[in-house]
């Protein structure tokens, strides 16, 4: 049974930082590519960042320079460090496992999501 469990969400002020964690089980973690998505009210779910098994990373333009995705294979955990947060970063953030194919992250499994709220 695949489980992805996010944690670390919460309420922060604009300009603040937050680190999200996603603990994975039921997959061979080190062989999987991982991604973080977010969905704000009234908006489509958006891929924020991805990291391959080889630790190649990719980010949506709006978070470049502010967010960092990383992984700790020994802990079966992927992280999203979010700095210089803006109100427009407010969303439910979802962890996903999957694979990068021709440069595109393809999710296979999803976590339950964690709320990030950035106040202005």
Secondary structure, DSSP 8 states (H G I E B T S, - for coil): --EEEEE--EEEETT--EEEEEEEESS-GGG-EEEEEEE-TTS--EEEEEE-TT--EEE-GGGTTTEEEEEEGGGTEEEEEE-S--GGG-EEEEEEEEEEETTEEEEEEE---EEEEEE-
